[in-house]
Amino acid sequence: MTTDDVISMTRDYLLQTYKRAPVAFSHGQGVWLYDLEGRRYLDFIGGIAVSVLGHAHPKLVAAIQAQASRLLHVSNLFHIAEQAALAKWLVEHSVLDRAFFCNSGAEANEAAIKLARKWGRRDGRDRYEIIVAQHSFHGRTMGTLAATMQPKYQQPFAPLPPGFVAVPFDDLDAVPSATTARTCAVLIEPTQGEGGIHPASTAYLQGLREWCDANGLLLMLDEVQTGMGRTGSLFAYEQYGIEPDVLTLAKGLGGGVPIGAMLVKEKAAALVPGDHGSTFGGNPLACAAALAVCQTVVEESLPARATAMGQRLIDGLQRLVDTRHGPAKGVRGRGLLLGLELEGEVAGSIVDRCREAGLLVNAVRPTTLRFAPPLIVQPDEIDQALAILDKVLAGGGVAEPAKSAH
Ligand SMILES: *Cc1c(COP(=O)(O)O)cnc(C)c1O
């Protein structure tokens, strides 16, 4: 099949839920992807912060192959050795006490929402409201969509489940007035990813922790995007000196094999048999893959790599901002989850021209480029990406056609 074949079949047979770039890949190696015509690309999207080990990492490939030849699936009617081992690893490497496994980030947050509501009613009081941030992103299921405070995602699907209260992100003063007698939890991303790569301040997360403690609320961190070393520590909360009551993971956890997890403190472990479940959740294949990812992230010190390589990328992006021969305006983010803010709505056209030049990045908003390369990225690969970006930005950007908001 050629790329043109794939594009026309996609157009004819798929529900058109995605705006896709006109490229299809045959294989990958490390930070590189190869398209069906053999052209190669530096992958600085990493499957949207998923491919923490890059493509075809030998340890992940070996774990998947070995598990696939032994046992793929049995269901949660039985004990699962790989699931128990992964839960033990996650508990021992975090401040949480128990794990629940599912298949995606949305499902992990859905589990957290259900857990918070059940926990909020443990003493007979009717507490079910969850405080979330404006411009948050927690998923596309009806529950997580209700928690995702972005009108463009919510409006077509109203009415959504009630019980979510939005506050401005990183504004501690807004939290008390959003808290009512019905509040049970706060759900927040340590760095807003889809909302534009905005890291929370230390004072904000520490203040939320104190507010939750003082008012008997669960602090639930959505680390679906920030987890697994991406921001420079295994989990982003470690950099804030706080402990969440609930932590959700997905994206990087399986290194490309779909898996999600909700980790909870013992005091928040409110779900009992029958309350929640998933046919596929935590199956042997997904858990064997995730365990290999977890072990490799630690063995190869990838959180520290994310800090070092992230700094190299930040420095390079900052140079592009300082030299000001293009629309680059400012750099945000931590570790290898970075955003480059642009002058004007040119991110889409910059993305296209980077791809044509062999660099994959994506536009998280019309004015923001996102960089989320595999954590195994090498210094010279960062430099190559910066060189491409430098050339593309020097050519300026073409503003996107005005959106409905204008
Ligand atoms: C991607 C993402 C999700 C949703 O994950 P899916 O696997 O697409 O359901 C939820 N929360 C955050 C912070 C994310 O980045």
The ligand as an SDF file (V2000), in Angstrom:
LIG
                    3D

 15 15  0  0  0  0  0  0  0  0999 V2000
   -4.8150   12.3100   26.7990 C   0  0  0  0  0  0  0  0  0  0  0  0
   -5.3450   12.6980   28.1250 C   0  0  0  0  0  0  0  0  0  0  0  0
   -6.5050   12.1050   28.6440 C   0  0  0  0  0  0  0  0  0  0  0  0
   -7.3410   11.1400   27.8510 C   0  0  0  0  0  0  0  0  0  0  0  0
   -6.6590    9.9600   27.5610 O   0  0  0  0  0  0  0  0  0  0  0  0
   -7.2700    8.9350   26.4710 P   0  0  0  0  0  0  0  0  0  0  0  0
   -6.3440    7.7600   26.5690 O   0  0  0  0  0  0  0  0  0  0  0  0
   -7.2290    9.6300   25.1590 O   0  0  0  0  0  0  0  0  0  0  0  0
   -8.6410    8.6110   26.8930 O   0  0  0  0  0  0  0  0  0  0  0  0
   -6.9070   12.4650   29.9070 C   0  0  0  0  0  0  0  0  0  0  0  0
   -6.2170   13.3570   30.6340 N   0  0  0  0  0  0  0  0  0  0  0  0
   -5.0910   13.9430   30.1790 C   0  0  0  0  0  0  0  0  0  0  0  0
   -4.3500   14.9100   31.0370 C   0  0  0  0  0  0  0  0  0  0  0  0
   -4.6350   13.6470   28.9000 C   0  0  0  0  0  0  0  0  0  0  0  0
   -3.5430   14.2540   28.4220 O   0  0  0  0  0  0  0  0  0  0  0  0
  1  2  1  0
  2  3  1  0
  2 14  2  0
  3  4  1  0
  3 10  2  0
  4  5  1  0
  5  6  1  0
  6  7  2  0
  6  8  1  0
  6  9  1  0
 10 11  1  0
 11 12  2  0
 12 13  1  0
 12 14  1  0
 14 15  1  0
M  END
$$$$
